Amino acid sequence: MVNQQQFLQNLQNLRQRIDHACKLSGRKAEEISLLPVTKNWPVNAVEYCRDAGLCRVGENRVQEATEKQDQIVGIEWELIGHLQTNKVNQVVGRFCRIQTLDSLKLIRKVQTASERIDCKTAILLQVNAGNDPAKYGFSLTEAPGALDEVLGCSHLQVDGLMTIAPYVPGDLSVACDCFQKLAELKNVLEGSHAVKLRELSMGMSDDLNEAIASGSTMIRVGSALFGER
């Protein structure tokens, strides 16, 4: 892993990339939040983020995340990896947000666990906007019903939508199409359900320009900060 000085340089470079992408799209950099992805990195990576003033990190695996949580304070955690229903009780109350609610069964499990400890859990609905068989998420047509389900849950707070673009090296138009579809879905759902979906979590190191141009409010970045594994 990179040392702290290199991390800070990478962070500065990344912020410059985000600023440039925003200028190209006519957006303000303040509209975009950066979520460092610390999966597979030691707790030092989380310390780097905290010490640099980043208030949240994203983790993919529940066990890895909870082990790190026991070693550090002063930072919030978002779950950005697939959540198995048998791990729900380990997550609710320990993560500030779950970005990957991808089935009605999981929505109901998280609601039940949140109700049990009287905790309001912030969530994003994961949508497979790129129709990628390798990805989890509701289809574009399933999303309205999923939002209906969440809005009927007393202990869930829906902040927005999340997607992971299909991985097609050399053809960023595929990612762009995915992101545009999610942004269009957001607008449709806000109108049909009279709800504000303020978060569009989409875009990573390689496709952040396309994500920002399409309306992303959160970029999830690992390798651009911490280097290649």
N, C-alpha and C positions, 0 to 999 in steps of 0.2 A: 504494500500500500504506500501511497505517496506520504511524504512528511507534511507537517502542518504548514510550512511555508509554501510548499508546492500546492497544497490544497487551497490556500488563500489566493494564490495566483490563478489557479483553475477557476475559482469562484468569481474572481474579477473578470476573467475572460468570458465566462458563461454569462455574466450579467451584461457584458458588452454585446454579446450575441443576441440576448433577449432585447436589449435596447434597440439594436439595429433592426431586428425583425419587427418590432413595434413601429419604428419609423416608416418602414416599408409598407406597413399595413394601416398607417394612420391611427395607431393606438397609443396609449400611454403605458409606460413600463410599470407604473403602479397598479395597473389592472391585472398584472401577471404575478402570481406567487410561485416560488420555487420550492419544490419538495425534494430534498436530497434522499436518495434511495440507498440505505446502508446495509442491505441484505448481503450476506457472505463476507462482510467486513467486520473487524473486531470493534469493540465498544469505543476504541480510540476515534473511529470515524464519527461516531455520534458526538463525542467530545469536541472534535474539530467544528462540527456544525453549531453546537451550542455556544462555543467560545467565539464564533464568528457572528453571533447574533441571530442565527436561524432558529426559529422557535419550534419547528416540527421536523420529524424525519419519517420516511416511509419504510415499512418492512413487509416482506412477503410471507415469511414463515412464522407461525405463532410461537413455536417453541424457542426459536432463535431470538425472537423479539422479547419474549418474557424474560429470558436469561439476561439480556442486556438491560432491560428495565430494572432489574434487581441490582445493577451495578452503577447506575447513574441517575441523577435527579436534574431537574431544571430544563426538561425538554418534553414535548408532547409527541405522541406516536399515532401514525395513521396506518391502518392495515390496507395494503394494496395488492396482496396476493389472494388467491382463491381460498375461501374459508369453508372448511368442511363442517357439516352440522354438528359433529361430535366435539368440535373445538370451540363452539360458540360461548360456552360458559367461561372459558379461559380468556376470552377477548372482551366481552362486555364489561365495562367499568375500568378497563386497563388501557384502552385506546380512545383517543379523542374523537376518532371517526373511522368508520369502516367503509372503504370505497368500493367494495366488491360484492354487494348484494346482487346475486345473479339468478335467484330462483324464488318462487313463492314460498317454498318450504323453508328456505333460509330466512326470508323476511319474517316468517311466523316464529321461527326459533329465536331470532334476535329480539323480537318483540317480547316473547315469553321470558327470556333471560333478563331483559331490561326491566320488565315489570316486577320480576322477582326481587330485584335489589333496588327498585324504585329509582331507576336511572334513565334519563333521556339520552338515547344513543343517536348521534349524528351519523347519517349514512349517505352514500351515493349509490345510485342504481347503475350497475355495470351493464352496458349495452354492447352487443357484438355488432357494431355499426358497419364493420367491414365484411360481415357475413363470412368470417374465417372459421372453418371447422376446427382449427387448433386453439380457438379462444373460447373462454366462458362468456356468458352474458345473455341478457334477453335480446331477442330479435327486435327489429324496429317496430314490428306489428304487435309484439308482446308487451312492449314498454308501457303503453297506456294502462293496461290491466295491472301491471306491476306497481305503477304509481297509485292507482286506485287502492291497492292493497296496503301500501305504506301509509297513505293518507288516513286510512282507517285504523292505524295502529297508534295507541295513546302514548307509547313510550319511544317512538321513532321520530326523528327530525330529518326530513329529506332536504339535503343541501343542493343536490344537482345530479349530474350524470358523469359517468366515467367510461372511457373506452381505450382499448389497445389496438392500434392499427395493425393490419396484416404486415408481416415482415417480407418485403419484396425489395432486396438490395438493388439499387440502381434505377428504381422507378418510384419516385416519391409521389407520383400522381395517385397511386393506390392509397397511400396514407392521406393525402389531401381529400380524396373522395370520401373516405371514412369519416374524417373530421367534419367535413361539410354536412354530411348526413346527420351526425350527432347534433351539430348546431341547429340544423333545421328541425330536428326532433324536439330539442329544447324549446324552440319558439312555439311549436305546435302544442306541446304539453302545457306550457304556461298559459296559452289561450284556452285550451279545452278544460283545464283543471283549476284555473284561477289561482295558480300558485307560482311563487318566484323560485326559480331554479338558478341560484346565483353562481354555482360552481360547474365549470366544464373542465374536468380533469382529463386532459389529452395532450399527448406530445411527450417525447423523450429526447435524448441527446441528438439523435440523427434526424428527427423530423420536427423539431421545435418551430422552425420557420413556418412550415405548412400549418401546424397546429395554431400558432398565434394568428396567422392570417385568417384562420377559420373561426376564431373566437375563443380559443382556450383561455381559461383563467388560472390554470395550474399546470406547470410542467414538472414531470417526474424525471429526475436525472441522477444517474449513478456514475457511469464510466467517465463522463466529462469532468466530474469532480474528483473521483478517487483513483482513476486510471483503470486499465484493463486488469481483469483477474488472471 
